[in-house]
Amino acid sequence: MTMSPSKLTRIRAFPYSIAQQKCRNRACFLQKSGSPTVVSVLPCKSMAQLTEPDGTRHPQPSEFLRYLQQRMKSTGPISIAEYMKECLTNPYYGYYTRKEPFGKSGDFITSPEVCQIFGELIGLWCVNEWSILGGPKPFQIIELGPGTGTLAYDLLRVLKSIPQTSGQVSLHLVEKSRMLAKIQAEKLRVKLDFVDEHNSFQQGLSQIGSVPVFWYQRIEDVPRAPSFIVANEFFDALPIHKLQKTSSGLREVLVDITEDKSDLRFVIAHAETAVVRVVPPKSRERDHLEFSLEAATVLDDVSSRVSTDGGSALIIDYGHEGTKADTLRGFHKHQVVEPLAAPGETDLTTDVDFSLMKHLLEDKALCFGPITQSKFLYNMAFEQRFNALLRACRSSEEEERLAKACDLLINPEKMGGQFFAFSIVGYARSKLGPVTGGF
């Protein structure tokens, strides 16, 4: 049976399709047309309460809000990057440090949770790149932001089926949340029972192919070796600085407390902040820019690894090529909410600016893409794998579930068109083939 776009289009949408959350809204400091409005005070809407899908309204967590307000009273407005760091990774109140946000019961769902084919084809991409480079031994797989560990689980199953990789590969996971690291270890069937010289905070041997697995807070702590790096929905969660063009030049948008000290609001800095000075020259003429210093640091490390040590990097995320203005928003129980609503209780995210990535990587590495997730997966033999799994289905109900999941992954109106694949390789890699696998 061959999977055709017409067949997939007829399948009813997955109930938590990110297509339903396609964010077209603009924050309140932009006009409806999307062009900047230069003002001094930019209060945010709907900050005091959060509305659940069933209509239930909950007040903000007052303890964390009071902490943020007290900090701003003491030191003044903070950058949106600092606000995002506090909301997502604060040891006591952070979104990722206190709860598991993935899956139906969480606030969003990612491609690896939709269908095993996604992770299997990422594993195939890693093996293909490893083979093109001559099969260096030993080598390592690095995943940035592993989530629940589902992608790594499917990737390890692929590696287990390739005898040439046995005993030669190690898995390195960059994860800041100790809670998620524990979930990942359980998913990967890792017995945390040995100590290594690696600078990791958790390590062990996976029962899936006996692959050693290590956890780190930062990619800089991962050992240098030929590496194949995967980042699925990682860069969208990195803290960003929001910059807006004014009559005085680029100015940073900050988070401050309202005049009555009861809530949070956006304000524009009166003077140039330090982050403005490190924006790539080609991006300085934009009316509105979302710039992540953390992303720049990670990309610098990634480009150094693939250029010096050998390897390739694959980034899959929702994004654009400099065509969008404000994309900062929150997600709570699969619904889009205001970014200042319920700090610590909502996921904060932005679309990845792939044009800015290219500017940051100029003269450091080669880039391929972005191309749609749909095109990338088809290039990696998605249809063949779908047909193989379809033949293995034991009932029409299993066939229907598989078709629905695959529709969500590759339908251009759903994840297939809203997520993009982007690859980074060293200049020496270009001599081994015209393009990286999948592109």
C-alpha positions as a Markdown table, in Angstrom:
| # | Residue | x | y | z |
|---|---|---|---|---|
| 1 | Met | 0.0 | 0.0 | 0.0 |
| 2 | Thr | 1.4 | 3.4 | -1.0 |
| 3 | Met | 0.8 | 6.4 | 1.1 |
| 4 | Ser | -0.4 | 9.3 | -1.0 |
| 5 | Pro | -1.0 | 12.9 | 0.1 |
| 6 | Ser | -4.7 | 12.6 | -0.8 |
| 7 | Lys | -5.1 | 9.7 | 1.6 |
| 8 | Leu | -3.3 | 11.5 | 4.4 |
| 9 | Thr | -5.3 | 14.7 | 3.8 |
| 10 | Arg | -8.5 | 12.8 | 4.5 |
| 11 | Ile | -7.4 | 11.6 | 7.9 |
| 12 | Arg | -8.9 | 13.6 | 10.7 |
| 13 | Ala | -6.4 | 15.9 | 12.4 |
| 14 | Phe | -4.6 | 14.7 | 15.6 |
| 15 | Pro | -6.4 | 16.2 | 18.5 |
| 16 | Tyr | -3.3 | 18.1 | 19.7 |
| 17 | Ser | -2.1 | 19.2 | 16.3 |
| 18 | Ile | 0.2 | 22.1 | 16.5 |
| 19 | Ala | -1.6 | 23.4 | 13.4 |
| 20 | Gln | -4.4 | 24.4 | 15.8 |
| 21 | Gln | -1.8 | 26.5 | 17.7 |
| 22 | Lys | -0.3 | 28.2 | 14.6 |
| 23 | Cys | 0.6 | 31.6 | 16.1 |
| 24 | Arg | -0.4 | 34.6 | 14.0 |
| 25 | Asn | -0.9 | 37.0 | 16.9 |
| 26 | Arg | 1.3 | 39.9 | 17.6 |
| 27 | Ala | 2.3 | 41.2 | 21.1 |
| 28 | Cys | 0.7 | 44.4 | 22.2 |
| 29 | Phe | 3.7 | 46.5 | 21.3 |
| 30 | Leu | 3.1 | 45.9 | 17.5 |
| 31 | Gln | 0.4 | 47.4 | 15.4 |
| 32 | Lys | -2.1 | 45.0 | 13.8 |
| 33 | Ser | -0.2 | 45.3 | 10.5 |
| 34 | Gly | 2.9 | 44.0 | 12.3 |
| 35 | Ser | 4.9 | 47.2 | 12.0 |
| 36 | Pro | 6.6 | 48.5 | 15.2 |
| 37 | Thr | 4.9 | 51.1 | 17.4 |
| 38 | Val | 7.5 | 53.2 | 19.2 |
| 39 | Val | 6.2 | 53.8 | 22.7 |
| 40 | Ser | 7.7 | 53.9 | 26.1 |
| 41 | Val | 5.2 | 51.7 | 28.1 |
| 42 | Leu | 3.8 | 48.5 | 26.6 |
| 43 | Pro | 1.4 | 46.8 | 29.0 |
| 44 | Cys | 0.6 | 43.2 | 28.1 |
| 45 | Lys | -3.0 | 41.9 | 28.0 |
| 46 | Ser | -4.4 | 39.0 | 30.0 |
| 47 | Met | -1.6 | 38.9 | 32.5 |
| 48 | Ala | -3.5 | 38.5 | 35.7 |
| 49 | Gln | -5.3 | 35.2 | 34.9 |
| 50 | Leu | -5.0 | 32.2 | 32.7 |
| 51 | Thr | -7.9 | 30.6 | 30.9 |
| 52 | Glu | -8.0 | 26.8 | 30.6 |
| 53 | Pro | -9.5 | 25.1 | 27.4 |
| 54 | Asp | -12.6 | 24.3 | 29.5 |
| 55 | Gly | -13.1 | 28.0 | 30.5 |
| 56 | Thr | -11.7 | 27.6 | 34.0 |
| 57 | Arg | -9.7 | 30.7 | 35.1 |
| 58 | His | -6.7 | 30.4 | 37.5 |
| 59 | Pro | -4.8 | 33.3 | 39.1 |
| 60 | Gln | -1.1 | 33.6 | 38.5 |
| 61 | Pro | 1.2 | 31.8 | 41.0 |
| 62 | Ser | 1.5 | 34.7 | 43.4 |
| 63 | Glu | 4.7 | 33.5 | 45.1 |
| 64 | Phe | 6.7 | 33.5 | 41.9 |
| 65 | Leu | 5.1 | 36.7 | 40.6 |
| 66 | Arg | 6.0 | 38.4 | 43.9 |
| 67 | Tyr | 9.6 | 37.2 | 43.5 |
| 68 | Leu | 9.8 | 38.6 | 40.0 |
| 69 | Gln | 8.2 | 41.9 | 41.1 |
| 70 | Gln | 10.6 | 42.2 | 44.0 |
| 71 | Arg | 13.6 | 41.6 | 41.7 |
| 72 | Met | 12.4 | 44.4 | 39.3 |
| 73 | Lys | 11.8 | 46.8 | 42.2 |
| 74 | Ser | 15.4 | 46.2 | 43.3 |
| 75 | Thr | 17.2 | 46.2 | 40.0 |
| 76 | Gly | 14.8 | 47.7 | 37.5 |
| 77 | Pro | 13.4 | 46.1 | 34.3 |
| 78 | Ile | 14.9 | 42.8 | 33.1 |
| 79 | Ser | 15.5 | 41.6 | 29.6 |
| 80 | Ile | 13.1 | 39.1 | 28.1 |
| 81 | Ala | 16.0 | 36.6 | 28.0 |
| 82 | Glu | 16.3 | 36.9 | 31.8 |
| 83 | Tyr | 12.5 | 36.6 | 32.2 |
| 84 | Met | 12.4 | 33.5 | 30.1 |
| 85 | Lys | 15.3 | 31.9 | 32.0 |
| 86 | Glu | 13.5 | 32.6 | 35.3 |
| 87 | Cys | 10.2 | 31.2 | 34.0 |
| 88 | Leu | 11.6 | 28.1 | 32.4 |
| 89 | Thr | 14.6 | 27.0 | 34.5 |
| 90 | Asn | 14.4 | 28.7 | 37.9 |
| 91 | Pro | 15.3 | 25.9 | 40.4 |
| 92 | Tyr | 12.2 | 26.4 | 42.5 |
| 93 | Tyr | 9.6 | 27.9 | 40.1 |
| 94 | Gly | 10.8 | 27.0 | 36.6 |
| 95 | Tyr | 8.5 | 25.4 | 34.1 |
| 96 | Tyr | 10.9 | 22.7 | 33.0 |
| 97 | Thr | 12.3 | 22.0 | 36.5 |
| 98 | Arg | 8.9 | 21.3 | 38.1 |
| 99 | Lys | 6.8 | 19.5 | 35.6 |
| 100 | Glu | 6.8 | 17.3 | 32.5 |
| 101 | Pro | 5.4 | 19.5 | 29.7 |
| 102 | Phe | 5.3 | 16.9 | 26.9 |
| 103 | Gly | 2.5 | 14.8 | 25.6 |
| 104 | Lys | -1.3 | 14.9 | 25.8 |
| 105 | Ser | -1.3 | 15.7 | 29.5 |
| 106 | Gly | 1.3 | 18.4 | 29.1 |
| 107 | Asp | 1.3 | 21.7 | 27.3 |
| 108 | Phe | 2.6 | 20.6 | 23.9 |
| 109 | Ile | 3.5 | 17.6 | 21.9 |
| 110 | Thr | 6.6 | 17.1 | 19.8 |
| 111 | Ser | 7.3 | 15.0 | 16.6 |
| 112 | Pro | 9.0 | 12.1 | 18.3 |
| 113 | Glu | 5.9 | 11.5 | 20.5 |
| 114 | Val | 3.7 | 11.5 | 17.4 |
| 115 | Cys | 5.2 | 8.5 | 15.6 |
| 116 | Gln | 8.3 | 6.3 | 15.8 |
| 117 | Ile | 9.2 | 7.0 | 12.2 |
| 118 | Phe | 10.4 | 10.5 | 13.0 |
| 119 | Gly | 13.1 | 9.3 | 15.5 |
| 120 | Glu | 14.0 | 6.3 | 13.2 |
| 121 | Leu | 14.7 | 8.6 | 10.3 |
| 122 | Ile | 16.8 | 10.9 | 12.5 |
| 123 | Gly | 18.8 | 7.9 | 13.5 |
| 124 | Leu | 19.1 | 7.0 | 9.8 |
| 125 | Trp | 20.4 | 10.5 | 9.1 |
| 126 | Cys | 23.1 | 10.1 | 11.8 |
| 127 | Val | 24.2 | 6.8 | 10.4 |
| 128 | Asn | 24.2 | 8.1 | 6.8 |
| 129 | Glu | 26.4 | 11.1 | 7.8 |
| 130 | Trp | 28.7 | 8.8 | 9.8 |
| 131 | Ser | 29.1 | 6.6 | 6.8 |
| 132 | Ile | 29.8 | 9.5 | 4.4 |
| 133 | Leu | 32.6 | 10.6 | 6.8 |
| 134 | Gly | 34.2 | 7.2 | 6.5 |
| 135 | Gly | 32.7 | 5.7 | 9.6 |
| 136 | Pro | 35.0 | 7.3 | 12.2 |
| 137 | Lys | 35.5 | 5.2 | 15.4 |
| 138 | Pro | 34.7 | 5.9 | 18.1 |
| 139 | Phe | 32.0 | 8.6 | 17.5 |
| 140 | Gln | 29.2 | 10.2 | 19.5 |
| 141 | Ile | 25.6 | 11.3 | 19.1 |
| 142 | Ile | 24.7 | 14.5 | 20.9 |
| 143 | Glu | 21.1 | 15.5 | 21.4 |
| 144 | Leu | 20.3 | 19.0 | 22.6 |
| 145 | Gly | 17.1 | 19.2 | 24.7 |
| 146 | Pro | 16.1 | 15.5 | 24.7 |
| 147 | Gly | 12.6 | 16.0 | 26.1 |
| 148 | Thr | 11.1 | 12.7 | 27.3 |
| 149 | Gly | 13.9 | 10.7 | 25.6 |
| 150 | Thr | 11.6 | 9.3 | 22.9 |
| 151 | Leu | 13.8 | 10.6 | 20.0 |
| 152 | Ala | 16.9 | 9.2 | 21.6 |
| 153 | Tyr | 15.1 | 5.9 | 22.3 |
| 154 | Asp | 14.2 | 5.5 | 18.6 |
| 155 | Leu | 17.6 | 6.6 | 17.5 |
| 156 | Leu | 19.3 | 3.9 | 19.8 |
| 157 | Arg | 17.0 | 1.2 | 18.2 |
| 158 | Val | 18.4 | 2.2 | 14.8 |
| 159 | Leu | 22.0 | 2.1 | 16.0 |
| 160 | Lys | 21.4 | -1.3 | 17.5 |
| 161 | Ser | 20.4 | -2.6 | 14.1 |
| 162 | Ile | 23.7 | -1.4 | 12.5 |
| 163 | Pro | 26.4 | -3.9 | 13.6 |
| 164 | Gln | 29.3 | -1.6 | 12.5 |
| 165 | Thr | 28.4 | 0.9 | 15.2 |
| 166 | Ser | 28.4 | -1.7 | 18.0 |
| 167 | Gly | 30.8 | -0.7 | 20.8 |
| 168 | Gln | 31.8 | 2.5 | 18.9 |
| 169 | Val | 29.1 | 5.0 | 19.7 |
| 170 | Ser | 28.2 | 6.9 | 22.8 |
| 171 | Leu | 25.1 | 9.1 | 23.5 |
| 172 | His | 25.5 | 12.6 | 25.1 |
| 173 | Leu | 22.4 | 14.4 | 26.2 |
| 174 | Val | 22.4 | 18.1 | 27.0 |
| 175 | Glu | 19.6 | 18.7 | 29.6 |
| 176 | Lys | 19.2 | 21.3 | 32.3 |
| 177 | Ser | 16.3 | 19.7 | 34.1 |
| 178 | Arg | 17.2 | 17.0 | 36.5 |
| 179 | Met | 13.6 | 15.8 | 36.5 |
| 180 | Leu | 13.6 | 15.3 | 32.7 |
| 181 | Ala | 17.0 | 13.7 | 32.9 |
| 182 | Lys | 15.5 | 11.1 | 35.3 |
| 183 | Ile | 12.6 | 10.5 | 32.8 |
| 184 | Gln | 15.0 | 10.2 | 29.9 |
| 185 | Ala | 17.1 | 7.6 | 31.9 |
| 186 | Glu | 14.0 | 5.5 | 32.5 |
| 187 | Lys | 13.0 | 5.7 | 28.8 |
| 188 | Leu | 16.4 | 4.7 | 27.6 |
| 189 | Arg | 16.7 | 1.9 | 30.1 |
| 190 | Val | 19.9 | 3.3 | 31.5 |
| 191 | Lys | 21.3 | 1.8 | 34.7 |
| 192 | Leu | 23.0 | 4.7 | 36.4 |
| 193 | Asp | 25.8 | 2.6 | 38.0 |
| 194 | Phe | 29.2 | 3.7 | 36.7 |
| 195 | Val | 31.4 | 6.7 | 37.0 |
| 196 | Asp | 33.5 | 8.0 | 34.1 |
| 197 | Glu | 36.0 | 10.9 | 33.6 |
| 198 | His | 33.4 | 12.8 | 31.5 |
| 199 | Asn | 32.2 | 16.0 | 33.1 |
| 200 | Ser | 28.6 | 14.8 | 33.3 |
| 201 | Phe | 26.1 | 15.0 | 36.1 |
| 202 | Gln | 24.5 | 11.6 | 35.3 |
| 203 | Gln | 25.7 | 8.6 | 33.3 |
| 204 | Gly | 25.1 | 5.0 | 32.7 |
| 205 | Leu | 24.8 | 2.1 | 30.2 |
| 206 | Ser | 21.6 | 1.8 | 28.1 |
| 207 | Gln | 20.2 | -1.7 | 27.8 |
| 208 | Ile | 19.4 | -0.7 | 24.2 |
| 209 | Gly | 22.5 | -1.8 | 22.4 |
| 210 | Ser | 24.7 | -1.4 | 25.5 |
| 211 | Val | 25.4 | 2.3 | 24.6 |
| 212 | Pro | 27.0 | 4.5 | 27.2 |
| 213 | Val | 24.8 | 7.6 | 27.9 |
| 214 | Phe | 26.0 | 10.8 | 29.5 |
| 215 | Trp | 24.0 | 13.9 | 30.7 |
| 216 | Tyr | 25.4 | 17.5 | 30.7 |
| 217 | Gln | 24.1 | 21.0 | 31.6 |
| 218 | Arg | 25.9 | 22.6 | 28.6 |
| 219 | Ile | 27.1 | 21.4 | 25.2 |
| 220 | Glu | 30.5 | 22.9 | 26.1 |
| 221 | Asp | 30.9 | 20.2 | 28.7 |
| 222 | Val | 30.5 | 17.4 | 26.1 |
| 223 | Pro | 33.9 | 15.7 | 25.1 |
| 224 | Arg | 35.3 | 16.6 | 21.7 |
| 225 | Ala | 35.1 | 13.8 | 19.2 |
| 226 | Pro | 33.5 | 13.2 | 15.8 |
| 227 | Ser | 29.9 | 14.1 | 16.6 |
| 228 | Phe | 26.5 | 14.0 | 15.0 |
| 229 | Ile | 24.3 | 16.6 | 16.7 |
| 230 | Val | 20.5 | 16.6 | 16.8 |
| 231 | Ala | 18.4 | 19.5 | 18.1 |
| 232 | Asn | 14.6 | 18.9 | 17.8 |
| 233 | Glu | 12.6 | 21.8 | 19.1 |
| 234 | Phe | 15.6 | 23.0 | 21.2 |
| 235 | Phe | 16.4 | 26.5 | 19.8 |
| 236 | Asp | 12.8 | 27.7 | 20.1 |
| 237 | Ala | 13.0 | 27.5 | 23.9 |
| 238 | Leu | 16.3 | 29.4 | 24.3 |
| 239 | Pro | 15.9 | 32.8 | 25.9 |
| 240 | Ile | 15.8 | 35.7 | 23.4 |
| 241 | His | 16.4 | 39.4 | 23.5 |
| 242 | Lys | 13.8 | 41.4 | 21.7 |
| 243 | Leu | 15.1 | 44.4 | 19.7 |
| 244 | Gln | 12.9 | 47.0 | 18.0 |
| 245 | Lys | 13.9 | 49.8 | 15.7 |
| 246 | Thr | 13.2 | 53.3 | 17.0 |
| 247 | Ser | 14.0 | 56.8 | 15.9 |
| 248 | Ser | 17.2 | 56.4 | 17.9 |
| 249 | Gly | 18.2 | 53.0 | 16.5 |
| 250 | Leu | 17.7 | 49.5 | 17.8 |
| 251 | Arg | 16.4 | 49.4 | 21.4 |
| 252 | Glu | 15.7 | 46.4 | 23.6 |
| 253 | Val | 12.3 | 45.5 | 24.8 |
| 254 | Leu | 12.3 | 44.7 | 28.6 |
| 255 | Val | 10.0 | 43.3 | 31.2 |
| 256 | Asp | 9.0 | 45.6 | 34.1 |
| 257 | Ile | 6.3 | 45.9 | 36.8 |
| 258 | Thr | 3.3 | 48.1 | 36.2 |
| 259 | Glu | 3.0 | 51.5 | 37.8 |
| 260 | Asp | 0.7 | 50.2 | 40.5 |
| 261 | Lys | 3.2 | 47.3 | 41.2 |
| 262 | Ser | 0.5 | 44.7 | 40.7 |
| 263 | Asp | 1.5 | 43.1 | 37.4 |
| 264 | Leu | 4.1 | 42.8 | 34.6 |
| 265 | Arg | 4.4 | 44.8 | 31.4 |
| 266 | Phe | 6.7 | 45.4 | 28.4 |
| 267 | Val | 8.8 | 48.6 | 28.2 |
| 268 | Ile | 11.4 | 49.8 | 25.7 |
| 269 | Ala | 14.9 | 50.7 | 27.0 |
| 270 | His | 15.7 | 54.4 | 26.5 |
| 271 | Ala | 19.4 | 53.8 | 25.8 |
| 272 | Glu | 21.2 | 51.1 | 23.8 |
| 273 | Thr | 21.9 | 47.9 | 25.7 |
| 274 | Ala | 24.9 | 45.7 | 25.4 |
| 275 | Val | 23.2 | 43.0 | 23.3 |
| 276 | Val | 22.6 | 45.5 | 20.5 |
| 277 | Arg | 26.3 | 45.7 | 19.9 |
| 278 | Val | 26.7 | 42.0 | 19.1 |
| 279 | Val | 23.9 | 41.7 | 16.6 |
| 280 | Pro | 25.3 | 40.5 | 13.2 |
| 281 | Pro | 25.6 | 43.5 | 10.8 |
| 282 | Lys | 23.3 | 42.0 | 8.2 |
| 283 | Ser | 20.5 | 41.8 | 10.8 |
| 284 | Arg | 20.8 | 45.3 | 12.1 |
| 285 | Glu | 18.5 | 46.8 | 9.6 |
| 286 | Arg | 15.5 | 44.8 | 10.7 |
| 287 | Asp | 12.5 | 46.6 | 12.2 |
| 288 | His | 12.1 | 43.9 | 14.8 |
| 289 | Leu | 14.6 | 41.2 | 15.8 |
| 290 | Glu | 14.6 | 38.3 | 18.3 |
| 291 | Phe | 18.2 | 37.5 | 19.1 |
| 292 | Ser | 19.4 | 34.7 | 21.4 |
| 293 | Leu | 22.8 | 35.0 | 22.9 |
| 294 | Glu | 22.5 | 31.4 | 24.1 |
| 295 | Ala | 21.7 | 30.2 | 20.6 |
| 296 | Ala | 24.7 | 32.1 | 19.3 |
| 297 | Thr | 26.9 | 30.4 | 21.9 |
| 298 | Val | 25.6 | 26.9 | 21.0 |
| 299 | Leu | 25.9 | 27.5 | 17.3 |
| 300 | Asp | 29.5 | 28.6 | 17.8 |
| 301 | Asp | 30.3 | 25.4 | 19.6 |
| 302 | Val | 28.4 | 23.2 | 17.1 |
| 303 | Ser | 30.2 | 24.8 | 14.1 |
| 304 | Ser | 33.6 | 24.3 | 15.9 |
| 305 | Arg | 32.8 | 20.6 | 16.5 |
| 306 | Val | 31.7 | 19.8 | 13.0 |
| 307 | Ser | 34.6 | 21.7 | 11.4 |
| 308 | Thr | 37.4 | 20.6 | 13.7 |
| 309 | Asp | 36.3 | 17.2 | 15.0 |
| 310 | Gly | 34.2 | 16.1 | 12.1 |
| 311 | Gly | 30.5 | 15.4 | 12.0 |
| 312 | Ser | 27.2 | 17.1 | 11.2 |
| 313 | Ala | 24.3 | 18.9 | 13.0 |
| 314 | Leu | 20.6 | 18.6 | 12.3 |
| 315 | Ile | 18.2 | 21.2 | 13.6 |
| 316 | Ile | 14.4 | 20.7 | 13.3 |
| 317 | Asp | 12.2 | 23.5 | 14.6 |
| 318 | Tyr | 9.4 | 25.9 | 13.7 |
| 319 | Gly | 10.7 | 29.1 | 12.3 |
| 320 | His | 11.1 | 31.6 | 9.5 |
| 321 | Glu | 13.8 | 33.3 | 7.4 |
| 322 | Gly | 13.6 | 36.8 | 8.8 |
| 323 | Thr | 10.0 | 37.2 | 7.6 |
| 324 | Lys | 8.3 | 37.4 | 11.0 |
| 325 | Ala | 8.3 | 40.2 | 13.6 |
| 326 | Asp | 7.2 | 39.2 | 17.1 |
| 327 | Thr | 6.8 | 35.5 | 17.7 |
| 328 | Leu | 7.1 | 35.3 | 21.5 |
| 329 | Arg | 4.2 | 33.5 | 23.1 |
| 330 | Gly | 3.2 | 31.0 | 25.8 |
| 331 | Phe | 1.7 | 27.6 | 25.6 |
| 332 | His | -0.5 | 26.1 | 28.3 |
| 333 | Lys | -2.4 | 22.8 | 27.8 |
| 334 | His | -2.0 | 23.1 | 24.0 |
| 335 | Gln | -3.4 | 26.7 | 24.0 |
| 336 | Val | -1.6 | 29.9 | 23.0 |
| 337 | Val | -1.5 | 32.4 | 25.9 |
| 338 | Glu | 0.1 | 35.8 | 26.5 |
| 339 | Pro | 3.9 | 35.5 | 27.3 |
| 340 | Leu | 3.5 | 37.3 | 30.6 |
| 341 | Ala | 0.6 | 35.2 | 31.7 |
| 342 | Ala | 1.2 | 32.9 | 34.7 |
| 343 | Pro | 5.0 | 32.9 | 34.8 |
| 344 | Gly | 6.4 | 29.5 | 35.6 |
| 345 | Glu | 3.2 | 27.8 | 34.6 |
| 346 | Thr | 3.4 | 28.2 | 30.8 |
| 347 | Asp | 6.0 | 27.2 | 28.2 |
| 348 | Leu | 7.6 | 30.2 | 26.6 |
| 349 | Thr | 8.7 | 29.9 | 23.0 |
| 350 | Thr | 9.7 | 31.8 | 19.8 |
| 351 | Asp | 10.0 | 30.9 | 16.2 |
| 352 | Val | 13.6 | 30.1 | 15.2 |
| 353 | Asp | 15.0 | 32.8 | 12.8 |
| 354 | Phe | 17.0 | 30.7 | 10.3 |
| 355 | Ser | 18.3 | 33.7 | 8.5 |
| 356 | Leu | 19.9 | 35.0 | 11.7 |
| 357 | Met | 21.4 | 31.5 | 12.2 |
| 358 | Lys | 23.0 | 31.7 | 8.7 |
| 359 | His | 24.4 | 35.2 | 9.6 |
| 360 | Leu | 25.9 | 33.8 | 12.8 |
| 361 | Leu | 27.5 | 30.8 | 11.0 |
| 362 | Glu | 29.0 | 32.8 | 8.1 |
| 363 | Asp | 32.7 | 31.9 | 7.6 |
| 364 | Lys | 32.4 | 29.2 | 10.3 |
| 365 | Ala | 30.5 | 26.3 | 8.6 |
| 366 | Leu | 28.3 | 25.3 | 5.7 |
| 367 | Cys | 24.5 | 25.4 | 6.1 |
| 368 | Phe | 21.8 | 23.5 | 4.2 |
| 369 | Gly | 18.1 | 24.5 | 4.4 |
| 370 | Pro | 15.8 | 25.3 | 5.9 |
| 371 | Ile | 13.4 | 22.9 | 4.1 |
| 372 | Thr | 10.1 | 21.8 | 5.4 |
| 373 | Gln | 9.9 | 18.8 | 7.8 |
| 374 | Ser | 7.7 | 17.1 | 5.2 |
| 375 | Lys | 10.3 | 17.4 | 2.5 |
| 376 | Phe | 13.1 | 16.3 | 4.8 |
| 377 | Leu | 11.3 | 13.2 | 6.0 |
| 378 | Tyr | 10.3 | 12.2 | 2.4 |
| 379 | Asn | 13.9 | 12.6 | 1.4 |
| 380 | Met | 14.9 | 10.2 | 4.2 |
| 381 | Ala | 12.5 | 7.5 | 2.9 |
| 382 | Phe | 9.5 | 8.3 | 5.0 |
| 383 | Glu | 7.1 | 6.6 | 2.6 |
| 384 | Gln | 9.0 | 3.4 | 2.5 |
| 385 | Arg | 9.1 | 3.2 | 6.3 |
| 386 | Phe | 5.4 | 4.0 | 6.5 |
| 387 | Asn | 4.6 | 1.2 | 4.1 |
| 388 | Ala | 6.7 | -1.3 | 6.0 |
| 389 | Leu | 4.9 | -0.4 | 9.3 |
| 390 | Leu | 1.5 | -0.5 | 7.5 |
| 391 | Arg | 2.2 | -4.0 | 6.4 |
| 392 | Ala | 2.9 | -5.0 | 10.0 |
| 393 | Cys | -0.4 | -3.6 | 11.3 |
| 394 | Arg | -2.7 | -6.3 | 12.7 |
| 395 | Ser | -6.0 | -4.5 | 12.4 |
| 396 | Ser | -7.7 | -1.6 | 10.5 |
| 397 | Glu | -7.6 | 0.3 | 13.8 |
| 398 | Glu | -3.8 | 0.1 | 13.9 |
| 399 | Glu | -3.7 | 1.2 | 10.3 |
| 400 | Glu | -5.9 | 4.2 | 11.1 |
| 401 | Arg | -3.7 | 5.3 | 14.1 |
| 402 | Leu | -0.6 | 5.0 | 12.0 |
| 403 | Ala | -2.1 | 7.0 | 9.1 |
| 404 | Lys | -3.3 | 9.8 | 11.5 |
| 405 | Ala | 0.2 | 10.1 | 13.1 |
| 406 | Cys | 1.9 | 10.2 | 9.8 |
| 407 | Asp | -0.5 | 12.8 | 8.5 |
| 408 | Leu | 0.4 | 15.0 | 11.4 |
| 409 | Leu | 4.1 | 14.7 | 10.7 |
| 410 | Ile | 4.2 | 15.3 | 7.0 |
| 411 | Asn | 1.0 | 17.1 | 6.0 |
| 412 | Pro | 2.0 | 20.6 | 4.8 |
| 413 | Glu | -1.0 | 22.1 | 6.7 |
| 414 | Lys | 0.3 | 20.6 | 9.9 |
| 415 | Met | 3.7 | 19.8 | 11.3 |
| 416 | Gly | 5.0 | 18.9 | 7.9 |
| 417 | Gly | 4.8 | 22.5 | 6.8 |
| 418 | Gln | 5.2 | 24.3 | 10.0 |
| 419 | Phe | 8.5 | 22.7 | 11.1 |
| 420 | Phe | 11.8 | 23.1 | 9.1 |
| 421 | Ala | 15.0 | 21.1 | 8.9 |
| 422 | Phe | 18.4 | 22.9 | 8.9 |
| 423 | Ser | 21.8 | 21.3 | 8.7 |
| 424 | Ile | 25.3 | 22.5 | 9.6 |
| 425 | Val | 28.5 | 20.8 | 8.4 |
| 426 | Gly | 32.2 | 21.7 | 8.2 |
| 427 | Tyr | 33.7 | 22.9 | 5.0 |
| 428 | Ala | 35.8 | 19.7 | 4.7 |
| 429 | Arg | 32.5 | 17.8 | 4.6 |
| 430 | Ser | 31.6 | 19.5 | 1.3 |
| 431 | Lys | 34.4 | 17.5 | -0.5 |
| 432 | Leu | 32.7 | 14.2 | 0.4 |
| 433 | Gly | 29.3 | 14.9 | -1.3 |
| 434 | Pro | 27.2 | 17.7 | -2.8 |
| 435 | Val | 24.7 | 17.9 | 0.1 |
| 436 | Thr | 24.0 | 16.4 | 3.5 |
| 437 | Gly | 21.5 | 13.6 | 3.7 |
| 438 | Gly | 17.8 | 14.6 | 3.5 |
| 439 | Phe | 18.4 | 18.0 | 1.8 |
